[in-house]
Amino acid sequence: MKILQLSSKKVISILFFIFFYFFSTQHGFCGIEYQWFDWDDNVVYMPTPLYIFPKSGHVFEREFYLEVSSDIFSILRDPIRAEEFGYSNYELNNEKGSFIRFSDDPQGSENFFLKDLLSLYPQNKKGLKFWQGPKWEDFVLALGSESSAEKVGIITSRKQSPETIFEGLKYFHEVGLIQYLPKLENIWAVGNPFFSERMIQTFGYGTDLSGEDPHNAAENKARLVRALLDRYFEFAICNGHTIIWKFSDDDKKNVISVAHALNQRKDSDFWKIFNIKIEYTGSETQFNFPEYENFTIEIFKGKLPHESKDNK
């Protein structure tokens, strides 16, 4: 009689998944869903202006800066698109104040984020929904119950503090646009000067970026996502859960950076617990994203809220 020989490591792995399957099916803990959203141009088309400046050697007579909308940010990071849209001679300059309205007021007298949201609500009362981004309806739905709201997060490139952003969301809650609020701890602004410090306090390790250069937003988002999912993984192992984790962003550089970071996870145990769904909601719908073994990047092709029949 031939005896099947297994390594102790494989035996432990088999026993773990037998226990995991039994526990999760008996106690109904399968498929806990977390939804994390980029904010600008994904959930809301914010009126926050960016200020861009002529590159060195390209000083124009009429003006020394342009005020543009936030969707130009991703265009400026792509030389080909910058040329296509006529911005090749302009650049973001943090020292000159490109992101001043995406930051906390240095004087502490105004909340720029809240001010922008205040300007949108009258438009909503008129039935105008042009400000609602591709994931607005999913965001509202995710905040439709107290239990689901606890599993909603925001990962934004803004430089404002989580508290500043939370104050704006509280206003949306007060006027009835969202039913519940996400937890303050689930609001992450990767451009905030204290981002790295918060990473260390929360996860025990930080990033090699200062958090002050907005061009590093993609890498900061990727590092944060890895840290979050590492924590969820530990939680799932201890409690017998499987996890559906959704993330959406309108910037393809952010999407690819997050996807590459997740693709580095090669351990099979991780992918037996996680079902990851990444969605790109930007304007380049013909772009071909890389293919990954354990997940795919979906491209948003639905209608925006203001394009629905009810609003024509």
N, C-alpha and C positions, 0 to 999 in steps of 0.2 A: 504494500500500500504506500502510495507516494504522499508524503505530507507536504502541504503547502507552507512554505516558509516566507514570512513577512518581516520586514524590519520593524523595530519598535516604533519608529517615527510614523510608518504607514499605518500600523495598528492604532496608534493614538489618533491619527487623522480620520480613520474609518469610524472609530468610536465617537469622535467629536461630531461628525456629521449625522450619525445615527441619533445621537442625543439631540442635536440641533433640529433635525427633522421632526422627531417625536415632540419635543418641547414646543416648537413653533406651531405645529398643526394642532396640538391639543389645546393650546392656550390662545390661539388666534392672534399671534403676534407677527404674522407675515406682512410684508409689504408696507412698512411705514413710509409715508411720502414726505420728502422735504423739497421745497421749491425756493430757489435762490435766484434773484433777479438783479441784473444791471439796471440802473435807473434811467439815465438820460437817453432819450431816443429809443428806449426799449419799453419802459413802463409809461413814461411821460415825455412829450416833446416840450422841454423846458424853454422859457424865453430868456434864459441866462445868456448874456453875451460873452463871447470870447474876443480878445483884442489881439490882432496879429500885426506884426511889424515887418518892414522891409528888411531883407537880408543885407548883410554888409555889402556895400557897393551898389545897392539898389535903392537909393533915396529918391522918393517921388516929390515933385514940387507941391502938389495940392494937399497931401496929407501924410502924416507920419505913422499912421496906424489905420487898420480897418476894424470895424466892429462886425463880427459874423456870428452865426448861430452855432450851437454845439455840434451839429452834424458835420461841420467842417473839420473838426478835430481829427477824425479818422482819415479824411482826405489828405490833410497835411502830412500825415505819417506815411503816405504812399506817394513817392515821387512821380509815378506815372499818372495817378489820379490828380495830384496837385497841378501838374502841367495841363491836364485835360480841362480842369475847372478854372484855370487862370490864376492859381495861387503859388506857382513855382518860385516866385521872387519874394514870397512872404514866409515868415516863420513865427513860431510861438517863442516868446521870450518871458520867462518867469520873472526875471529881475525887473523888467519894465512893466509887469502887471497883466500879462495875458490872462491869468486865471484869477484876477482879483475878485470877480463876482462868484467864482466857484469856491472861494475861501471864506473863512470867518472874517468878519469886519475887524480890522486891526484896532479900531476905537471901541469895539464892543457895544456899539449903539444900535446896530441893525442886524437882523437875521436875513441875509440875502436869499436864502433858500425859501424861507417862509414868505418873504415878500413876493417872490416869483409865483408861488402857489396861490397867494391871495389874488394875484392878477388873473389867474386862470378861472377861478370859481364863477365870476360874473359871466364868462363865456359859456360855462356849463349851464347856468340858469337860463341862458338864451337858447339852449339846445344845441350849441356848437361843440363839437367833439374833436376838432382838429388837433387838440393838444394831447389826445389820448394815443399812446404808442401801441405797437403791435401786441404787447403783453399786458396792457392795461386790464382787459377783462379777466385774464387769468389771475392777475394780481388781486383784483377785487374778489374773485371767487375764492382764492386761497385764504383771504382774510374774512371769509364769510362765517366762520365759526371760531370759537375760542381755542379749540384743540388744534385746528389746522393753522391758525395764525401763529401759534407757538413754533411752528416748523417752517415759517417763512423768513427768508433773509434777503438782505440787500448788499450787493458788492458793487460799489461805485468808485469811479476814478476821482471823484471830487476831493477837494482838500479840506472841506468843512468837517467839523467834529461830528460823531454819531449823534450827540445831543442836539446839535443844530438841525440835523436832518429829522430827528425824532420830533422836534417841535413842529416842523412842517407837516409831518404825517398826523400829528395830533389835531391840527387844523382840519385836514381832510376828514378825519374821524368825527370831529365836532359838527361839520356841515353835512355829514351823512354820505360822503362819497365812498368811505370804507367802513365796514361794520366793526372790525376789531383792529388792533394795532399789533405789528410784529414786536417781538422783544427788543429792547434797546441793545442788548448784547448781540443781537443778530444783524445789526447794522454796521457795516464795515466800509470805511472810506479809505481806500488804499493810497490816495494821494495826501492824506493828512500827515502833518509833520510827526505825529506821535504814533503812526502806524506800526513801525518796527518795535517800539517800546510796548505797545499793546500786544503784539504777537508774542513777545517774550513773557509778558505777564499772563497771557491766556494759555499758551501752549508750551511754554518753557523754552522756546527758541524763536528767533526772529528771522530777519532777512538780511541780505548783504546790501540792501538799498536803504537810502536815508528816508524814503517816502516823500521827498520834496521835489523830485523830478517827475512830472507827469508822464514823460516818455517811458518810464519804467512801470507804468500801470499794469501792462500785460503780465510782466513777470511777478509783480506783487499779487495780482489776482490768482495766478497759478500757484504760488506758494501758499496763499491763504486757503485755497480749495484743497490742496494736499493736506494741510494741517487739519482742516475741518473734517475731511473724510477719514483721516487717521483716527480722529476722536470718535466719529460715528462707528467706525469699524470696531473699536474697543468696546463701545456700548453694545453693539449688536452681538458680539461674542459673549458678553456677560449676560445678556438678556434674551438670547434666542430670537433676535429679530432679523428679518431681511429688510433691505432699504431701497426705496426708489428715490433717486436724487436727481432733480431737474435743475438745469442752469440755462439761462438765456442772456444773450448779449448782442448788441447791434454792431460791435466792432470785431471784424474778422481776426485781427491780430490778437485780441483778447481771447477769442474762441479757440484759436489754434494753440495759443500758449497754455491755456487750461487743458485742452485735449492732450497735448504732448506730455504735460506733467502727469496726467492720469495714466497715460499709456506706459509710463515707466513702471507702473505697478504690475509686476509679472507673477506675483503669488496667486495661485488658483483660489485659495481660500477667500481672498478679497473679492474676486469676481463672482463667487458663488453667493455672496451676501449682497452685493451691490448690483442694481440695475440702473445704469446712468444714462440720462438723456440730455444731450446738449443741443441747444437750438440757436442758430444764427438768425437774427432779425434785421440785419442791415439791408442796404439797397442793392448790393452786388449779388443778385439772386442766381446769376449764371456762373458764379465762382465754384470751382471744383475743390472741395476740401480733401485733405488726405484721408485715407481709409485706415480704420483701426480695428484690431481683432475683437475687442470686447464691447465696443459701443460705436455708434455712428453720430455724425453731426447732421442734424436736420436743418433745413432751410425754411424759414417761415414764408408761406405762400398764401396765407389767408388774407381776408379783407381787414383793413383798419376800421376801428369803430365808426369813424365819420364817413366811411365808404359803404356802410350797410344800407339796405333799402329803407330802413326806418328813418334814416337821416338825409334822405334825398328830397 
